């Protein structure tokens, strides 16, 4: 009798959601090189220009959209969201 063994490859999406502006370009390049979905912004972008706490729901929506889109593209069932510490709003973004 033969035994068929199927190996299922668990695909996990990686999304970088937060990064200090000083590291933006380097982090964006690393994301491209390693297939990590970039969901963090840069000074002057739409989310960055909002004052007070108005930016939080828009940033969250941006991260969710990036994660869901990448997961659907790769047919992934799992995602990890990465935040690089040190940014001005890092604590709020990691909460």
The first five atom37 places (N, CA, C, CB, O) and aatype in JSON, in Angstrom:
{
  "aatype": [20, 20, 20, 20, 20, 20, 20, 20, 20, 20, 20, 20, 20, 20, 20, 20, 20, 20, 20, 20, 20, 20, 20, 20, 20, 20, 20, 20, 20, 20, 20, 20, 20, 20, 20, 20, 20, 20, 20, 20, 20, 20, 20, 20, 20, 20, 20, 20, 20, 20, 20, 20, 20, 20, 20, 20, 20, 20, 20, 20, 20, 20, 20, 20, 20, 20, 20, 20, 20, 20, 20, 20, 20, 20, 20, 20, 20, 20, 20, 20, 20, 20, 20, 20, 20, 20, 20, 20, 20, 20, 20, 20, 20, 20, 20],
  "atom_mask": [
    [1, 1, 1, 1, 1],
    [1, 1, 1, 1, 1],
    [1, 1, 1, 1, 1],
    [1, 1, 1, 1, 1],
    [1, 1, 1, 1, 1],
    [1, 1, 1, 1, 1],
    [1, 1, 1, 1, 1],
    [1, 1, 1, 1, 1],
    [1, 1, 1, 1, 1],
    [1, 1, 1, 1, 1],
    [1, 1, 1, 1, 1],
    [1, 1, 1, 1, 1],
    [1, 1, 1, 1, 1],
    [1, 1, 1, 1, 1],
    [1, 1, 1, 1, 1],
    [1, 1, 1, 1, 1],
    [1, 1, 1, 1, 1],
    [1, 1, 1, 1, 1],
    [1, 1, 1, 1, 1],
    [1, 1, 1, 1, 1],
    [1, 1, 1, 1, 1],
    [1, 1, 1, 1, 1],
    [1, 1, 1, 1, 1],
    [1, 1, 1, 1, 1],
    [1, 1, 1, 1, 1],
    [1, 1, 1, 1, 1],
    [1, 1, 1, 1, 1],
    [1, 1, 1, 1, 1],
    [1, 1, 1, 1, 1],
    [1, 1, 1, 1, 1],
    [1, 1, 1, 1, 1],
    [1, 1, 1, 1, 1],
    [1, 1, 1, 1, 1],
    [1, 1, 1, 1, 1],
    [1, 1, 1, 1, 1],
    [1, 1, 1, 1, 1],
    [1, 1, 1, 1, 1],
    [1, 1, 1, 1, 1],
    [1, 1, 1, 1, 1],
    [1, 1, 1, 1, 1],
    [1, 1, 1, 1, 1],
    [1, 1, 1, 1, 1],
    [1, 1, 1, 1, 1],
    [1, 1, 1, 1, 1],
    [1, 1, 1, 1, 1],
    [1, 1, 1, 1, 1],
    [1, 1, 1, 1, 1],
    [1, 1, 1, 1, 1],
    [1, 1, 1, 1, 1],
    [1, 1, 1, 1, 1],
    [1, 1, 1, 1, 1],
    [1, 1, 1, 1, 1],
    [1, 1, 1, 1, 1],
    [1, 1, 1, 1, 1],
    [1, 1, 1, 1, 1],
    [1, 1, 1, 1, 1],
    [1, 1, 1, 1, 1],
    [1, 1, 1, 1, 1],
    [1, 1, 1, 1, 1],
    [1, 1, 1, 1, 1],
    [1, 1, 1, 1, 1],
    [1, 1, 1, 1, 1],
    [1, 1, 1, 1, 1],
    [1, 1, 1, 1, 1],
    [1, 1, 1, 1, 1],
    [1, 1, 1, 1, 1],
    [1, 1, 1, 1, 1],
    [1, 1, 1, 1, 1],
    [1, 1, 1, 1, 1],
    [1, 1, 1, 1, 1],
    [1, 1, 1, 1, 1],
    [1, 1, 1, 1, 1],
    [1, 1, 1, 1, 1],
    [1, 1, 1, 1, 1],
    [1, 1, 1, 1, 1],
    [1, 1, 1, 1, 1],
    [1, 1, 1, 1, 1],
    [1, 1, 1, 1, 1],
    [1, 1, 1, 1, 1],
    [1, 1, 1, 1, 1],
    [1, 1, 1, 1, 1],
    [1, 1, 1, 1, 1],
    [1, 1, 1, 1, 1],
    [1, 1, 1, 1, 1],
    [1, 1, 1, 1, 1],
    [1, 1, 1, 1, 1],
    [1, 1, 1, 1, 1],
    [1, 1, 1, 1, 1],
    [1, 1, 1, 1, 1],
    [1, 1, 1, 1, 1],
    [1, 1, 1, 1, 1],
    [1, 1, 1, 1, 1],
    [1, 1, 1, 1, 1],
    [1, 1, 1, 1, 1],
    [1, 1, 1, 1, 1]
  ],
  "atom_positions": [
    [[0.85, -1.18, 0.0], [0.0, 0.0, 0.0], [0.88, 1.23, 0.0], [-0.96, 0.0, 1.22], [1.91, 1.29, 0.68]],
    [[0.46, 2.19, -0.76], [1.24, 3.43, -0.8], [0.61, 4.44, 0.14], [1.31, 3.99, -2.25], [-0.59, 4.42, 0.42]],
    [[1.44, 5.31, 0.6], [0.99, 6.35, 1.54], [1.27, 7.71, 0.91], [1.71, 6.22, 2.93], [2.41, 8.04, 0.6]],
    [[0.25, 8.45, 0.73], [0.42, 9.8, 0.19], [0.51, 10.8, 1.34], [-0.74, 10.17, -0.78], [-0.4, 10.89, 2.16]],
    [[1.59, 11.52, 1.37], [1.77, 12.55, 2.4], [1.77, 13.9, 1.69], [3.11, 12.33, 3.22], [2.56, 14.15, 0.78]],
    [[0.88, 14.74, 2.14], [0.83, 16.09, 1.59], [1.42, 17.05, 2.6], [-0.62, 16.5, 1.23], [1.01, 17.08, 3.76]],
    [[2.37, 17.82, 2.16], [2.94, 18.84, 3.03], [2.25, 20.16, 2.72], [4.48, 18.95, 2.84], [2.25, 20.63, 1.58]],
    [[1.68, 20.74, 3.73], [1.03, 22.03, 3.55], [1.98, 23.12, 3.99], [-0.29, 22.1, 4.35], [2.48, 23.13, 5.12]],
    [[2.22, 24.02, 3.11], [3.1, 25.14, 3.43], [2.28, 26.23, 4.1], [3.81, 25.68, 2.15], [1.35, 26.77, 3.5]],
    [[2.62, 26.55, 5.32], [1.91, 27.6, 6.05], [2.47, 28.95, 5.6], [2.05, 27.42, 7.59], [3.62, 29.28, 5.88]],
    [[1.64, 29.69, 4.93], [2.05, 31.0, 4.46], [1.66, 32.03, 5.52], [1.41, 31.33, 3.08], [0.51, 32.08, 5.97]],
    [[2.62, 32.84, 5.9], [2.36, 33.9, 6.87], [2.72, 35.23, 6.25], [3.16, 33.67, 8.18], [3.8, 35.41, 5.69]],
    [[1.81, 36.16, 6.36], [2.02, 37.51, 5.86], [2.75, 38.32, 6.92], [0.67, 38.18, 5.47], [2.4, 38.25, 8.1]],
    [[3.73, 39.08, 6.51], [4.41, 40.02, 7.4], [4.11, 41.43, 6.93], [5.96, 39.75, 7.43], [4.25, 41.76, 5.75]],
    [[3.69, 42.27, 7.87], [3.35, 43.66, 7.58], [4.11, 44.54, 8.55], [1.81, 43.91, 7.66], [4.03, 44.34, 9.77]],
    [[4.84, 45.51, 8.03], [5.51, 46.48, 8.89], [4.61, 47.71, 8.97], [6.94, 46.86, 8.34], [4.42, 48.41, 7.98]],
    [[4.07, 47.96, 10.15], [3.06, 48.99, 10.34], [3.59, 50.3, 10.89], [2.0, 48.48, 11.24], [2.93, 51.33, 10.79]],
    [[4.77, 50.26, 11.48], [5.29, 51.46, 12.13], [6.81, 51.47, 12.04], [4.84, 51.53, 13.62], [7.47, 50.45, 12.2]],
    [[7.33, 52.67, 11.77], [8.78, 52.81, 11.63], [9.15, 54.27, 11.9], [9.25, 52.37, 10.21], [8.47, 55.17, 11.4]],
    [[10.2, 54.53, 12.67], [10.64, 55.91, 12.87], [11.01, 56.53, 11.52], [11.85, 55.97, 13.84], [11.61, 55.88, 10.67]],
    [[10.63, 57.78, 11.34], [10.88, 58.46, 10.06], [12.35, 58.44, 9.67], [10.4, 59.89, 10.13], [12.68, 58.38, 8.49]],
    [[13.23, 58.49, 10.65], [14.67, 58.51, 10.36], [15.12, 57.23, 9.66], [15.47, 58.71, 11.65], [16.14, 57.22, 8.97]],
    [[14.36, 56.15, 9.82], [14.7, 54.86, 9.21], [13.78, 54.5, 8.04], [14.64, 53.76, 10.26], [13.85, 53.38, 7.52]],
    [[12.93, 55.42, 7.62], [11.91, 55.13, 6.61], [12.49, 54.49, 5.35], [11.18, 56.4, 6.24], [12.06, 53.41, 4.94]],
    [[13.45, 55.15, 4.73], [13.95, 54.67, 3.44], [14.62, 53.3, 3.56], [14.94, 55.67, 2.86], [14.42, 52.43, 2.71]],
    [[15.42, 53.11, 4.6], [16.1, 51.84, 4.81], [15.08, 50.73, 5.11], [17.12, 51.95, 5.96], [15.19, 49.62, 4.58]],
    [[14.1, 51.04, 5.95], [13.08, 50.03, 6.28], [12.23, 49.69, 5.06], [12.18, 50.55, 7.43], [11.89, 48.53, 4.85]],
    [[11.89, 50.69, 4.26], [11.1, 50.44, 3.04], [11.87, 49.53, 2.09], [10.74, 51.77, 2.35], [11.28, 48.64, 1.47]],
    [[13.16, 49.75, 1.97], [14.0, 48.91, 1.1], [14.05, 47.47, 1.63], [15.43, 49.5, 1.0], [13.93, 46.52, 0.86]],
    [[14.23, 47.31, 2.95], [14.25, 45.98, 3.55], [12.91, 45.26, 3.36], [14.58, 46.07, 5.04], [12.88, 44.06, 3.11]],
    [[11.82, 46.0, 3.47], [10.5, 45.4, 3.24], [10.4, 44.87, 1.82], [9.38, 46.44, 3.51], [9.94, 43.74, 1.6]],
    [[10.82, 45.68, 0.85], [10.78, 45.23, -0.56], [11.63, 43.99, -0.76], [11.26, 46.35, -1.5], [11.2, 43.04, -1.42]],
    [[12.83, 43.98, -0.2], [13.76, 42.87, -0.39], [13.26, 41.57, 0.23], [15.11, 43.23, 0.19], [13.58, 40.49, -0.26]],
    [[12.5, 41.67, 1.31], [12.1, 40.46, 2.05], [10.61, 40.12, 1.94], [12.45, 40.64, 3.5], [10.11, 39.26, 2.66]],
    [[9.91, 40.8, 1.04], [8.5, 40.49, 0.84], [7.6, 40.9, 1.99], [8.34, 39.04, 0.59], [6.52, 40.32, 2.17]],
    [[8.02, 41.88, 2.75], [7.22, 42.39, 3.87], [6.37, 43.54, 3.34], [8.13, 42.86, 5.08], [6.88, 44.46, 2.69]],
    [[5.07, 43.48, 3.63], [4.17, 44.55, 3.17], [4.41, 45.8, 3.99], [2.69, 44.1, 3.27], [4.35, 45.75, 5.22]],
    [[4.69, 46.91, 3.34], [4.93, 48.19, 4.02], [3.59, 48.88, 4.25], [5.89, 49.1, 3.18], [2.83, 49.11, 3.31]],
    [[3.31, 49.2, 5.51], [2.09, 49.92, 5.84], [2.39, 51.18, 6.65], [1.13, 49.01, 6.62], [1.47, 51.83, 7.16]],
    [[3.65, 51.53, 6.78], [4.01, 52.75, 7.5], [4.18, 53.89, 6.5], [5.31, 52.55, 8.33], [4.46, 53.67, 5.32]],
    [[4.0, 55.1, 6.99], [4.05, 56.26, 6.12], [5.33, 57.06, 6.28], [2.88, 57.13, 6.38], [6.3, 56.64, 6.9]],
    [[5.27, 58.23, 5.69], [6.41, 59.14, 5.7], [5.89, 60.54, 6.01], [7.18, 59.12, 4.33], [4.71, 60.83, 5.77]],
    [[6.74, 61.38, 6.52], [6.36, 62.76, 6.83], [5.7, 63.39, 5.61], [7.58, 63.59, 7.27], [6.2, 63.29, 4.49]],
    [[4.57, 64.05, 5.84], [3.89, 64.73, 4.76], [2.8, 63.91, 4.09], [4.87, 65.15, 3.75], [2.06, 64.44, 3.27]],
    [[2.69, 62.62, 4.42], [1.62, 61.84, 3.79], [0.28, 62.17, 4.46], [1.92, 60.31, 3.89], [0.23, 62.91, 5.44]],
    [[-0.79, 61.61, 3.92], [-2.14, 61.97, 4.37], [-2.33, 61.66, 5.86], [-3.18, 61.23, 3.55], [-2.86, 62.51, 6.58]],
    [[-1.93, 60.51, 6.32], [-2.12, 60.15, 7.73], [-1.26, 61.03, 8.62], [-1.78, 58.66, 7.96], [-1.7, 61.47, 9.69]],
    [[-0.03, 61.3, 8.19], [0.9, 62.11, 8.97], [0.42, 63.55, 9.13], [2.27, 62.11, 8.32], [0.75, 64.2, 10.13]],
    [[-0.35, 64.05, 8.18], [-0.77, 65.45, 8.22], [-1.96, 65.7, 9.14], [-1.11, 65.91, 6.83], [-2.31, 66.86, 9.38]],
    [[-2.59, 64.65, 9.66], [-3.74, 64.82, 10.54], [-3.29, 65.21, 11.94], [-4.59, 63.54, 10.58], [-2.27, 64.72, 12.43]],
    [[-4.06, 66.07, 12.58], [-3.68, 66.53, 13.92], [-4.45, 65.77, 14.99], [-3.93, 68.03, 14.06], [-5.43, 65.07, 14.7]],
    [[-3.99, 65.91, 16.21], [-4.65, 65.25, 17.33], [-4.63, 63.75, 17.17], [-6.08, 65.73, 17.47], [-3.65, 63.18, 16.68]],
    [[-5.71, 63.11, 17.58], [-5.79, 61.65, 17.46], [-6.58, 61.23, 16.22], [-6.43, 61.05, 18.72], [-6.92, 60.05, 16.08]],
    [[-6.87, 62.18, 15.33], [-7.63, 61.88, 14.12], [-6.91, 60.88, 13.21], [-7.91, 63.16, 13.35], [-7.55, 60.2, 12.41]],
    [[-5.6, 60.79, 13.34], [-4.82, 59.93, 12.46], [-4.93, 58.45, 12.84], [-3.37, 60.35, 12.49], [-4.73, 57.58, 11.98]],
    [[-5.26, 58.14, 14.09], [-5.22, 56.75, 14.56], [-6.18, 55.84, 13.76], [-5.57, 56.69, 16.04], [-5.73, 54.8, 13.27]],
    [[-7.48, 56.18, 13.61], [-8.35, 55.27, 12.86], [-7.92, 55.13, 11.39], [-9.78, 55.75, 12.92], [-8.08, 54.06, 10.8]],
    [[-7.4, 56.19, 10.81], [-6.96, 56.12, 9.41], [-5.7, 55.25, 9.29], [-6.68, 57.54, 8.86], [-5.57, 54.49, 8.33]],
    [[-4.8, 55.36, 10.25], [-3.6, 54.52, 10.25], [-4.0, 53.05, 10.45], [-2.61, 54.96, 11.36], [-3.49, 52.17, 9.76]],
    [[-4.92, 52.8, 11.38], [-5.38, 51.44, 11.62], [-6.01, 50.84, 10.36], [-6.39, 51.4, 12.78], [-5.75, 49.69, 10.01]],
    [[-6.84, 51.64, 9.67], [-7.48, 51.17, 8.44], [-6.43, 50.86, 7.37], [-8.48, 52.22, 7.91], [-6.55, 49.88, 6.64]],
    [[-5.4, 51.69, 7.29], [-4.32, 51.46, 6.32], [-3.6, 50.14, 6.6], [-3.31, 52.63, 6.34], [-3.3, 49.38, 5.69]],
    [[-3.34, 49.88, 7.88], [-2.65, 48.63, 8.27], [-3.54, 47.42, 8.0], [-2.25, 48.68, 9.78], [-3.07, 46.41, 7.47]],
    [[-4.82, 47.52, 8.34], [-5.75, 46.41, 8.11], [-5.87, 46.14, 6.61], [-7.15, 46.73, 8.7], [-5.81, 44.98, 6.19]],
    [[-6.03, 47.18, 5.81], [-6.15, 46.99, 4.36], [-4.89, 46.34, 3.78], [-6.41, 48.33, 3.67], [-4.99, 45.44, 2.95]],
    [[-3.72, 46.79, 4.21], [-2.46, 46.21, 3.72], [-2.36, 44.74, 4.1], [-1.25, 46.98, 4.27], [-1.94, 43.9, 3.3]],
    [[-2.75, 44.42, 5.33], [-2.67, 43.04, 5.82], [-3.65, 42.13, 5.08], [-2.96, 43.0, 7.33], [-3.27, 41.05, 4.62]],
    [[-4.89, 42.55, 4.96], [-5.91, 41.74, 4.3], [-5.57, 41.54, 2.83], [-7.29, 42.39, 4.45], [-5.69, 40.43, 2.31]],
    [[-5.15, 42.6, 2.15], [-4.81, 42.5, 0.73], [-3.66, 41.53, 0.51], [-4.45, 43.88, 0.16], [-3.73, 40.68, -0.38]],
    [[-2.61, 41.64, 1.32], [-1.46, 40.74, 1.18], [-1.87, 39.3, 1.51], [-0.29, 41.2, 2.12], [-1.46, 38.37, 0.82]],
    [[-2.67, 39.11, 2.55], [-3.11, 37.76, 2.93], [-3.95, 37.14, 1.82], [-3.91, 37.81, 4.24], [-3.79, 35.96, 1.52]],
    [[-4.84, 37.91, 1.22], [-5.66, 37.38, 0.14], [-4.81, 37.05, -1.08], [-6.76, 38.38, -0.24], [-5.03, 36.03, -1.74]],
    [[-3.84, 37.89, -1.37], [-2.96, 37.67, -2.52], [-2.17, 36.37, -2.36], [-2.0, 38.84, -2.7], [-1.99, 35.63, -3.33]],
    [[-1.7, 36.11, -1.15], [-0.87, 34.92, -0.89], [-1.69, 33.73, -0.4], [0.2, 35.26, 0.12], [-1.13, 32.66, -0.14]],
    [[-2.99, 33.91, -0.26], [-3.87, 32.89, 0.3], [-3.36, 32.45, 1.67], [-3.97, 31.68, -0.65], [-3.3, 31.26, 1.98]],
    [[-2.99, 33.43, 2.48], [-2.45, 33.17, 3.82], [-3.57, 33.19, 4.86], [-1.37, 34.21, 4.18], [-4.57, 33.88, 4.7]],
    [[-3.36, 32.42, 5.9], [-4.32, 32.36, 7.01], [-3.78, 33.01, 8.27], [-4.69, 30.91, 7.3], [-4.48, 33.1, 9.29]],
    [[-2.54, 33.47, 8.21], [-1.89, 34.04, 9.39], [-1.1, 35.28, 8.99], [-0.97, 32.99, 10.08], [-0.54, 35.34, 7.9]],
    [[-1.07, 36.27, 9.88], [-0.31, 37.49, 9.61], [0.35, 37.97, 10.9], [-1.23, 38.6, 9.03], [-0.19, 37.82, 11.99]],
    [[1.53, 38.52, 10.75], [2.22, 39.17, 11.87], [2.45, 40.62, 11.49], [3.57, 38.45, 12.21], [2.87, 40.93, 10.38]],
    [[2.17, 41.49, 12.43], [2.35, 42.93, 12.21], [3.55, 43.37, 13.02], [1.07, 43.74, 12.59], [3.61, 43.14, 14.23]],
    [[4.49, 44.0, 12.35], [5.75, 44.43, 12.95], [5.7, 45.94, 13.16], [6.96, 44.03, 12.05], [5.28, 46.69, 12.27]],
    [[6.14, 46.39, 14.32], [6.31, 47.82, 14.59], [7.76, 48.03, 15.03], [5.29, 48.33, 15.69], [8.23, 47.38, 15.96]],
    [[8.44, 48.92, 14.35], [9.83, 49.24, 14.7], [9.78, 50.38, 15.72], [10.68, 49.62, 13.42], [9.29, 51.47, 15.42]],
    [[10.29, 50.12, 16.9], [10.22, 51.1, 18.01], [11.05, 52.34, 17.72], [10.68, 50.45, 19.31], [12.02, 52.3, 16.96]],
    [[10.65, 53.43, 18.34], [11.43, 54.65, 18.28], [10.75, 55.82, 17.59], [12.68, 54.37, 17.61], [11.25, 56.94, 17.63]],
    [[9.63, 55.56, 16.96], [8.92, 56.64, 16.27], [8.16, 57.51, 17.26], [7.95, 56.07, 15.24], [7.91, 57.12, 18.4]],
    [[7.78, 58.69, 16.8], [7.09, 59.66, 17.63], [5.76, 59.11, 18.17], [6.84, 60.94, 16.83], [5.38, 59.41, 19.3]],
    [[5.05, 58.31, 17.36], [3.76, 57.78, 17.76], [3.8, 56.27, 18.01], [2.73, 58.1, 16.7], [2.76, 55.61, 18.01]],
    [[4.97, 55.74, 18.21], [5.15, 54.29, 18.33], [4.28, 53.7, 19.44], [6.62, 53.96, 18.6], [3.64, 52.67, 19.24]],
    [[4.24, 54.32, 20.59], [3.45, 53.78, 21.71], [1.97, 53.69, 21.35], [3.63, 54.66, 22.97], [1.32, 52.69, 21.65]],
    [[1.44, 54.72, 20.71], [0.03, 54.72, 20.32], [-0.23, 53.67, 19.24], [-0.4, 56.12, 19.81], [-1.27, 53.03, 19.24]],
    [[0.71, 53.5, 18.33], [0.55, 52.53, 17.25], [0.64, 51.1, 17.75], [1.58, 52.77, 16.18], [0.0, 50.21, 17.19]],
    [[1.41, 50.86, 18.78], [1.56, 49.51, 19.29], [0.48, 49.13, 20.3], [2.92, 49.35, 19.93], [0.35, 47.97, 20.67]],
    [[-0.3, 50.1, 20.73], [-1.37, 49.85, 21.73], [-2.5, 49.04, 21.15], [-1.92, 51.18, 22.26], [-3.47, 48.75, 21.84]]
  ]
}
